[in-house]
Amino acid sequence: MTTPPPTQTPLGSLPPREHLRLGQIETVLDVVIPVYNEESDLEPCVRRLHDHLVRTFPYGFRITIADNASTDRTPEIAARLDDTMDSVTAVRLEQKGRGRALRTVWSLSEAPVLAYMDVDLSTDLNALLPLVAPLISGHSDLAIGSRLSRSARVVRGPKREFVSRTYNLILRGSLAARFSDAQCGFKAIRGDVAGRLLPMVEDTGWFFDTEMLVLAERAGLRIHEVPVDWVDDPDSTVHIVRTATDDLKGVWRVGRALATGALPLDRLARPFGDDPRDRQLSGVPGGLARQLVGFCVVGALSTLLYLGLYSLFRLGAGPQIANAGALLVSALANTAANRRLTFGVRGRDRAVRHQAQGLVVFAIGLVLTSGSLAALDSATGSPSHTSELTVLVAANLAATVLRFLLFRAWVFPERERREGTGGPAAHDSRPADDRQESAPPAAHDRNDLSRST
C-alpha cells in the first residue's frame, strides 16, 4: 500500500458549526464498509445499501469498501463492484484492523460527512438519514446509533447483551462516558472534526470507536444519538474475549492519558455560534461561577488532604515542620487540580511555570498558617491538637480566598486560558516531528492507495 506523505494538522480551535453548503458539494456523504473475508455478504450488502441511498438520500454519496487484508475472494468482489457500480469505490489495505481502515479512508476522503457501518447491515438502514442529518445541518459533530436507548429495538442473544451492557457500564464508571453505546457499528462524523480527532486516536482495532467517542466527549464536541432497530448476526466473526481484553487495555491507556493531560484536546474546542446570547458580555468575567464551584470542590478536597497529612506528619515532627510539609504536598496537588479542572488548562505546556507560581501562592499561605500557629502557641503556651486544627482551618479559609484571586488573575489569567483553547503551534508540548507524524494524510486522490484487483 502506498500512502501520501503526512502533513501537519492545523492547530487552533475548530470553527463554529455551520450548515453545509450542499449546492457546492458533489459528494456529501462517504459511507465506509470495513471488511475482512466477507466474500459471501459483501455484494448483497453493497447493493442493498446503494439501492437504499439512491431511493432515500437527497445528496451525492459514495460507498467505500475498505478491505482489511482479506485472504478470500473479497478483494475480487470489491474490485468488480467498483468497476460496475456508480458511487462505489474499493480500497485495499495490507494490514488488518477496523480502526486502521476507518482512519485511512476517512483521512483521505474529501466528503464533509463520513460514516461507517458493518457489512452485515445489522442496523436498519432507515436510521442512516437521521444519523447524518444533524451533521449536515451543523447541529452536531458526531452521531452514533444506539442499541441501548429505550426506544431501540434489538434482537440478540443474552451473552452479547450482557457483554455490551457491562462494557458500557465500565466506560461510565472509569472514563465518565455519557454516550450510551460505544460499539454499535453505525457511526458518522463531520470531516472537519475527523481531521483533528483521528490523529489523536491510537487504536487500530475494535477499540477505535470508543477512543474516538471518549476524546470527542471530553473535548466538548456534540454527539448525537439515534435509537436503532438492530438484529444480531449469528455468523459474526468477532472474538468476544480477545476484543474485551483489548478494550480494557484501551480503557486503561486512555484513562491514564486523560488523567495526565497528555492529549491536546484544546484543538477540538468549538466556539459558540452566532446567537447573541452566546457572545461574551463586556465586563462580565467568563466562567466565574463555574470556576468558583470548581475551586471550592478542589479546595475542600485539598483541605482534607492537608489535614490528613498534617496529622500524619505531626506524629514525628513539630507543628511548624508538619504544617510546612503538609501544605507543600497539598499545594502541588491543588495547583495541578485547579489547572486542569477549574481553569481548563490542558497539556504540559507551562505546567512547570504554573507550579512555580503556585508555590509562591503556597508561600503566602504558609506565612498565614505558620503565623497563626505561632500566635496560638504564644497565647496559650501548649495548645491542644484540636486547637491547632481549628486555627489552621480558619487561616486556610483566608488563604483560600487569596489563592483563588491570585490563581485567576496571575497564575491562570484569562489571556492564557483563551490561548490554551485555541493557541498556536507552540502550545503543543510534543516535538514538531511527533506532531507531524500523528497528523492525518493529505486529501490526495484515492488512487494513491492500492485498489482491489
N, C-alpha and C positions, 0 to 999 in steps of 0.2 A: 504494500500500500504506500503510495506517495502522498505526502501531506505538505501543504504550503507552509512557508516559514512563519513562526509565531510573530505577532505584533503586540506591542504593549497596550494593555487595556487603558482607555482614558480614565483618569481619576476625577474625583469630584462627585457630588450627589447627582442622582437621576433627575431629569427634568420633570415638571408636573405632568400628571397623566392627561392625555388628550384623546379624543375620538379619532380613530384612524381616518385619514383622507382616502376613502376607498376608491374614489374615481381615478386616483393617480397610481393605484397599486394593481398590478396584474394578478399576482398570486398572494392572496390574503392569508391563507391557511396552508401549513405544511404538516401533514399527519404522518408520523413515523411509525412503522411497524417493525420492531426488532424481532428477528427470527433466528433460531438455531435448530437445524434439522427438522424443518416443518414442511416436508415435501407434500404431505397429504392435505394439510389445512391451508397452505399459503394461497393457492389460486382461488378457491372458493371465498376465502376471507377478503382478498383484494377486490374481487369482482363485486361482492356484496357491498363492501364499503364504497367503492366507486359508484355503484348504482345509487346508493343512498345519498351521497354527496351531490350527484347530478340532479337528483329529484328535489332535494331539500335545502342545499346550501346556496345562498344567493350570490356568492362571490367566487372569485377564482381560487382554485385549490390545487394541491399536489399531494400525492401519496408516495412516500419514500419507503422502500423496503430496505432495511438495514440488516444485512446478513452477517451474523456473528461467527464467521469461520465455520460454516456448516460443512459437513462431510458427506451428505447425501445429495439428492438431486435439487435441493433448494436453490443453489446458485443458478442452475439451468432454468428452472421455472421462473425465478425472479427476472432473469435476462429476457425471457420470452415475453413476460408481462410488460417489461419496459419497452420492448420493441413494438408490441401490438396494441397497447392501450395508451390513449392520451392521458396526460397528467399523472403518469406512473413512472417513477424513477427507481432504479435498483443500485444500491451501493454495497460493495463487498469490503468487509474488514477481516484482516487475517488474525485477529485476536478475539477471544470470547469476552463477554461482559455486556449486559444490557445497558449499564450506565455509560460504558465506553462508547457504545453505539449511539446512544442519545446525545451525548456531549459532542461527538464528532459531527453528526448530521445537523444538529441544531446550531452548532457554531458556524457551519458553512452555509446554512440556509439564509436567504435574504427575505423570507416571508416575515411579516410583522407579528404573526401569531403562530406559535409552534405547539404541536400536540403530539401525543403518542397513545397507542392502545395495544393491548396484547393481541396476538394473532388469532386466538381462539374466539375473539369477539364475545366474551362472556357478558360484557356490558351492553345493554340495549342501546342501539345507535341513536334512538330518539333523544338521548341525553347529550349528544355531541353539540348541537347548536346552542342549547342552554349553557354548555360548558364554555364555549369560546365567546359567546355574546358579551359578557362583562369585560373581556379583554379587548374586544373590538371597540366597545363604547368608551373605553378609558376608565371604567369604574374600578377594575381590579388588575392586579399584577400577575397572579397565578390562579388557576382553577383546578379543582380536583373532584373526581367522582367519589362519593362516599357510600359504602355499603353498610355503614353503621348508623346512618341517620335514621330517625324514627320512621320517616316516610319512604325509606328504601325498601325494596322487595328483593330478598336474597334467597336463593336455593343452593345450599351446600351442606356438606356433612358436618357432624359435631366436632370432628378433630380440627378441621380448618377453621371453624367458627371459634373454637377455644383458642387456637394459636393466634388468630387475628386480634381478638379482643384482648388477650393477655399482652400481646406486643404493644398495642396502643395504650394500655394501662401503664406499661413500663415507660413509654415515651412521656406520658403525662407526669409520672412520678419523678423521673430522672432528669428530663430536659424541659419540663414545664410546657410541653406542647399542648396547644389548644385545638388544633385541627383533629378531626375525628377519625380519619382513615388514611394511614400513610402509604399503604401498599397496594391500593386499588390501581390496576393497570389502565388508568384512564385519566390523563392529566394534560394541562395546557399551560403555556407561559408566554408572556409578551417577549418579542425578540429583543427589545432594548434591555429588558431585565435579564434575559438569558446571557447577553453579552457581558454583564457584570457578575452575575451569580455563578455561572458554570465554572469559571476558573477557581472559585473557592471550594468547589465540591471535589473531594479527593476520591471518593469511592467510584469504582468502575463496574460494580455488580448490582445486586438487588437492593443494597442499602442506599444507592444513589438517590432514590425518591425521597427517602426520609431525611437524608442530609440536606438536600435541596430545600425541602419544606421548613426544616428547623431553622436554617440560616435565614431564609426569607422572612419567617415569622419574627425572629429575633431582631431583624433589621427594620421591622415595622412595615413590611410590604403587606398588601391586602390580598388575602387568599379567599377565593370564592368557592363554596362547596355546593355540589349538585347531588341530590339523592338519586341513586341509580337503581334500575332493575338489573339484577346480576344472577347468572346461573353458573355454578361451578363446572369447570371442565374436568371430568373424571380422569382424562388421559394426560393431565398436566405433568410435565417432566421436572417440576421444581422439587429439589431435595429439601424437605422442610427442616430437618435437624441441622444440616450444614448451613442453610440460609439463616436460620435462627441464631446459630453461633456467630456467623459473620456479622449479623445485625447487632448483636450485643457488643461485639468488639467495636463496631462503628459508633454505638451509643456512648461508650466509654471515651473514645477518641474525640468525638465532637463535644461532649460534655467538658472534657479537660480543656479543649481549645477555647470554649466559651468562658470557662471559669478564669482562665489566664489572660483573656483579652487578646489572644493571638490572631484573631480573624478581623480584617479591616471591614467590618460591616457598615462603616460610615459611607462606603462607596455606594451602598444600596439605599441610602436615605432618600425619601420622597418629600419635596416641599409641598405645602398646601397649594390648592388650585386658585382660581380667580374669584372665589366667593369672598366678598368684602369682610365677612365675619371671620375669615381665616387669616386676614392680614394682621401683622403685629401693630398694636396701637402704640403711638409715641408716648413715652413717659411711663409706660407700664412694664415693669421687669418681666421678661419672658420666663415662664415656668416657675415663678416664685413659689406658688402654692405647692406644686409637686416637689420642688426642691426642699421646701420646709418639711414636708411629710417624710421624704426620703432621709433627710438629715436627722430627723428625730428618731426614726427607726434605727438608723445606723448608730446614732448616739446612745440610744438605750442599750443596744447590744454591746457597744464598746464600753459603756459604764459597767455592765455586768462582767465583762471580761476583765476590766481594770480592777474591780473589787475582788474578783476571784484570784487574780494574780497577786494583788496586794496581800490578801490573807495568806496566800501560799508563800510569798517571799518573806512575809513577816515572821514566819516560823524560824528562819535562820538569819535574819538581818534586822537592823534597826528600822524605825519608821521612815526616815528620810531615804535610805537606800531602797527599801521596799517600795516606797512611793515612786521614786525615780525609775526603777526597773519596770514596775507595772505600767506606769504612764508611757514609757518609751515603747513597749511592745504594743499596747493598745493604740497608741498614736499612729504607729506604722500601719496597723490593720485598719484603723479609722480612715486614714488618708486614702488607702487603696480602695476601700469600700465606697467612700464618698466620690472618689474619682470616677468609678465605674457606674455606680448605681444612682447617685444623687445628681451629678453634673453631666453624666452621659459621655465621658471622655473614654474612648476605646483605643486599643493598640498600645504599643510600648513607647511610642514617641513621647519625649518629655516626661516620662514616668519618673526618672531619677530626679529631675528638677522639681517635679511636683512633690516627691517625698522630701527633698531638701527643704522646700518651703513649708511643708507640713511639719518638719522638725523645728522650724522657727516658731510656728504656732504652738508646737508642743512645749518649747522653752517658756513661752508666755504662760501656758497652763501650769508648767512646773513651778514657776515663780508664784503663781496664785495659790496652788495647793500646798507647796512647801512653806510658803509664808503663813498660810492658815494653820498648818501643823505646828510651826514654831510658835505662833501666837497662842495656840491652845496649850502647848507644853509650858509656856511662860506663865500662863494664867492659872493652871491647875497643878503644875509640878509633875504629876504622874497620871495622865489621863487614861481612862479605860479604852479598850479596843472599840467598844461601841461608840464612845465619844469621838474617837479618831475617824471612824467611818462616817459619822453624821457630819462632821466638819468637812470631810473630803467630798461628800455628796454636794453640800452647799457650794463649796468652792468650784467643783466641777460644773455645776449649773451655770455659774457666772462665766467660767472659761468656755463653756459650750456656746453661749450666745456670741462671745467674741470670736470663737473659732468659725462659726458659720459666716459671720460678716467678713472675716479675713479670707476664708475659702472662696466666697462668692466674688469678692472684689479684687483679690490679689492672686490666690493660687490658681483658681479656675475662672478667670474673667470671661465675660460674655463674648469678647472678641475671639478668644481661643476656642470657646465652645462652638462658635459658628464655623471656625476654620476646621475644627475636628469633624464637623458634619459634612463639609464639602471642601476639604483643604486640597492643597497642591500635592504634587507627587512626593515632595519632601516629607510629607506626613506619614508615608508608608515606611514602617520600620525595617522592612526587608531590603536587601541589596537590590540594585536595579536589575541585575541578571536574574535573580529569583523572581522578581515581578514579571520580567519578560517571559520567563519560561512558563508561568502559570496563566498567562493571558490566552484568550481564545484565538484560534486561527483566523486569518483574514477571510472575508467573504469571497473566496475565489470561486470559479466555476466548478460545478460538481465533477467535471471530467478530471479534475486534479486527483480525485480518489479513483482507485481501481474499480471498474464496474464489473458486474457479474457477466460472465461469458459462458 
